[in-house]
Amino acid sequence: MNKQKISSFQMSILFFVFMTGSSIIFVPGGLIGKAEAGAWISLLLSGTIGFAILIMLLYLNFRFSGLDYIDYSRKLIGSFLTIIFGFLTITFLLQMQAAIVIDVGLFMIGAMMRETPIYAFTILIFLIAALTARAGIEVMARMFTLIMPLTTFFVVIVLVLVLPEYRPEQLLPVLPKGLLPVAAGTYYSFGFPFSEVFLFGMLLSYTGEDQSNKQLLKAMSLSLGASLLALCTVTICALMVFGPVSAAGPFILFSIARLIEFQEIVQRIESIIGISLILGSYMKTTITLYVLSLFVAKLCGLKDNNTVIMPLALTGFLMGLVNYDSHTQWSSVITSVHPIWNGLVMFTPLLILTVVAKFRPTKA
């Protein structure tokens, strides 16, 4: 399998767009519905778990330099358990890639083009994501480095232009119903997006040998911190604008953008949030599809992961045709099923590998 190489900075860009991409649009509304004014506290708590996952991945990557998650898993727990855990992870990744794209489709038919069938959007996103993934991680890193500032700029512009609508008093009281809602919000935001840090266990080995461990640690930590800050900022802004009713709409940032009107010149700019959503979801889908293809290729002994990218994209598209008919149905999945499924098939195996690596010295 041809190993392309990227810098620590490029890896951190991939990490930021993956963690922030669609999350910044979809997470705040659902999270406020769970934790209310304490939503930002839930983000800090689940973000801490995300940092713990990142530290475990970096520890294993430094310990087994040049090897990816599947490679050092074979060394630590053997091929049999690696295959079992690996195929369990694949079940989640198949569902994950379908859900990311379906979210975009539900947004488009729910907020903009109601008469258009959802597959008209999902098939295009899967096709473009698959073609980008086939181009390799170097192309992805260069392309996403150009797209990321654009999507970030759109979000910042919306949050700045809506400044007259902010009501800071709506941030209080922070814990009107105690800690239970915050715990529910932490569970929700752990499942999406912070437990998904795990996927970079297959990508960290693509950093060039000239990149020091210290550089990678700093770049990835700053990237995750920036993503956490972005999610907290949007959540707090949503609370200041809409207060407790922020959870009424699934696309809270889109709803915020609809409020912007400046002397009949600057108005109806919610379309730029739609563009940010499409670009962010496209980038996250591409990375997820690429990691999924690496898992399948490694576990099946294939020499080139490109051979399975198109079939996996087609599988995701077909799954989207028979699942998640509405945003309410998908919200139910990510609220109740997603966190526990993710925890069992990704977080738990990673924790086992870390403990084994710590207490059983193994040659790299």
Helices and strands as residue ranges (DSSP letters): H 8-20, H 23-35, G 36-38, H 39-63, H 69-111, H 119-135, H 137-161, G 163-165, G 168-171, H 180-191, G 194-202, G 204-206, H 213-242, G 243-248, H 252-258, E 261-262, E 266-267, H 270-300, H 306-322, H 327-332, I 333-337, H 338-342, I 343-347, H 348-359
